[in-house]
Amino acid sequence: MVITADNHIYLVSRSTRRRDLLRQIGVRHTILLMRETLSRPIDIDETPAPGESPADYVYRITHAKAEAGWLRLKQRNLPLMPVLAADTIVILDGRILGKPRDAQHAEEMLRALSGKEHQVHTAVGLAFQEQIKLRLSTTTVRFRDISPYEIRTYIASNESHDKAGAYAIQGKAAAFIININGSYSGVVGLPLFETSQLLEESGIPIF
């Protein structure tokens, strides 16, 4: 394994939210794209396995992303630097709520979350020196009652697009939240405590 002098890492994600969170703790990174063209097949099958628990699911997907990223480095003959991956899911009554397929699906999710408590799992993984280490952040979030008008208006803002559970805690949906118990950054998409642990264990300074 070769680590560059500035301790750069790769991030297996297109998420601007995760990039911003890494910048917040001073981590230099480069995006590692898993698909260069739309014609290429999906690299990771994110379909839950029968009987798979939400925690096992998010661990599996994160491990697969980190592993695929590391293999992609070798395939492209890129500098061998640590590869960071993450995955976020929302769980309501034991059921996984992923990203909405469309506006109707987003509306169904938000109606289900209205007035209830749910959990957010975000797993983070680091592929480093032929090993993959994982951490899991779990946060409980309680929504107030949301009116049908508020749900439709929120969806029309396009903020629910490509978000687990069809909402972004760092955006307008913050007005729906009564309280959270756990990691705010984990709900955004990258738990900074767990991420910094993984990086520091791998010799990558945070400060």
N, C-alpha and C positions, 0 to 999 in steps of 0.2 A: 504494500500500500504506500502510495506517495501522497503526502499532504503538502499543498503549496504553502509558501511562507505566510500568506495572508489568511490561512485557514478558511479558505472558501469551501462552500458546500453546494450540492445540487438540491433543488427542490422539485419533487415530482408533483407539480400542481400548477394549474393556470390561474389559481385563485389570487386575485389582488389582495384579498383580506389576509391570506397567509403570508404574502410577501410583506405587507405592511407590518404584521406582527413580528416577523423576523427582523425587520429594520428597527423596530421598537427596542429590541434587545441587542442591537448592533451586530447581527449575524450577516456576513457577506454571503451572497448566494447567487446562483445562476439557475434559471428555469430549465429543467430537463423535460422536453416534450416527448410524450410517449407515442403520439401519432402525428406524423408530419403532414399527412394528407387525409382528406375525408374518405378516400376510397379504401384506406387500410382498415382491417378488422379491429374491433375493440380488443385492447390488450388484456383487460381484466374482466372476467365474468362476475358481475356484481349481484347476481341472482341469489337470494338467501337459500341455503340448503334446507331440506325438510328437517324440522325439529331443531334447527340451529338457534341458539340463544342470541339476543342482540349483542351481548358482549363478545361472544365467540365470532359472530359475523364481522363485527367491526375490526377485531383483531386479525381475522383471516384476510380481509380486504386490504388492510394496511400492510400486513406482511407481504402480500402478493404485489402490491404497488412498489414497496421498497426493493423486493427481489427483482422485479421486472426492470426497475430503474438501474440497478447494479449491472444486470445482464446487458442492458442497452449501452452502458458505458463501455463495456468490453467489445460489444459488436461494432461500435463506432470508433474504437481506439481513442476515446477521450481520456483526459487526465483522470486517474483514479482517486477521486475525492469522495467524502461521505455523501450518501444519498438520503435525504429526508423525505418521508411520505406521511400522509395523514388521511383520515377518513372520519366523517361526522354523520351521525344518524340521530333522529329523534324517535323516542319510544313513548307510546301512549298505550297504557293498559297492556303492556307486554308486546305490542305490535310495532314493527318498524315502519316509520314514515320516512321515506327517502325524499328525493327531489321530485317535484310535481311533473307529471307528463304534459299538462296543459293547464289553462286557466280554470277549467272545471274541476280538475283534480286538486289544484291549489285551494279552491273554495271548499271542497270537501274536507281537506286537511284542517284548514283554519276553523271551520265550523266544529270539527271534532275537538280541537284544542281549546276552544272558547270556554272560559270559566273553569278550566281544569288544570291539574298539575301534570307535568310530563318530565321525562328525563332526556338529557342529551349526552350521548356517548361520543367522545372524540378519542380515537387511538392515534398515536404518533409512533413512527418507527424510523430507525436509523440503520442503514446498511453500511457497515464499516469493518474493514479487515476480515472479510469473508463471513461476518456475523451480522445478524439482524436482531436488534434489541427493540423491545416494544414497551410502551407505557399507555395506560388508559386513564382518561379523565371523565368523571361522571358528575353531571350537574343537574339539579332539580329546578325547574322553571314553572312558575304559576302564572297563568293568564287570567285576566279579568274577563267578564262577559263581553264579547265583541258582537256588535250588531251586524245584521246582513249588509247594511249600507256600508259600514266601515270595512267589512271584508271585501266587498266589491271594489271600493275605492282603493284599498291597499293593493289589491291584485292589479288594478289598472295602472298603478305606478311602476309595474314591472319589477318591483323589489323582490317579489316572491320567486321569481324565475331562478332556477338553478340553485335553490337553497333547500337544505334538508328541513322537512316540516313546513316548507313554503313560507318561511319568514326569516328576516335578518335582525338579530338583536341590536346590531349597531346602527340600524336605520329607523324608519318610521315605526316599526313594530315594537320598539322600546316603549311606546305609549300603551301597549297591551299588557305589559308585564308588571305584575304586582310585586314579585320578589324572585330572587334566584338564590340557590344554596349550592355554592361550588365555584367553578372557574368561569369567569366572564369570557376570557380569551378562548376557553375551550368551547363555549357555545358559538363564538365567532368562527372558530374553525381550526385553531391551533393552540392548545393549552401551553402557555409559556413556562409554567413551572416544570411540567413533565418534559417539555422540549429542552429546556436548559439543563435538566438532569442528564438527558441522553448525550447532549453535546459535550458537557463537562466531563462525563465518564469516558468520552472518546478523545479527550485532550484538546477540545476546541474551546477557547476562552470566550466568555460572554461579555465580560467587561474589560 
